Amino acid sequence: MTNAYPPAAFSFKVSFGSPALLSETSFQEVGGIGSEMETESYHEGGENRFLHALPKGVKHPKLTLKRGVAEVTSPLVQWCRETLESGLGVKVKPKLVLVYLLNASGDPLRAWSFENAFPAQWAVDPFRSDKNEVAIEKIDLTYAVSTRKL
């Protein structure tokens, strides 16, 4: 594995911990990798010069995947449809999602895992008659835990 620093961000792969979704690895963009500690402000009695920031918990942005609009037979499209079009009439099926940042040879340089992920939003970018661009769909995944692996 080559450790180029800083790594280039144009070569990456998304992997789903489900045999049905093994072919769903190509995306134009992946975003939302991060964490933030939520805090609560606390005034100390008799001390008016500052506020204490007390930790409340960690929150994560949604993991955003963008790609060309896929066919209805795509396993990822089927997972989105089951989750978002059923009106909770079908049990939500969370999956493990892995994101790899790759070097020029296709080897992983960095990796993040997202446990118990499921589609929270599925949208298509606007169609425009004045642009000759690929029609893009955006899938936002929510998840329970994220961990940096490499």
Secondary structure, 3 states (H helix, E strand, C coil): CCCCCCCCCCCEEEEECCHHHCCCCCCCEEECCCCEEEEEEECCCCCCCCCEEEEEEEECCCEEEEEECCCCCCHHHHHHHHHHCCCCCCCCCCEEEEEEEECCCCCEEEEEEEEEEEEEEEEECCCCCCCCCCCEEEEEEECCEEEECC
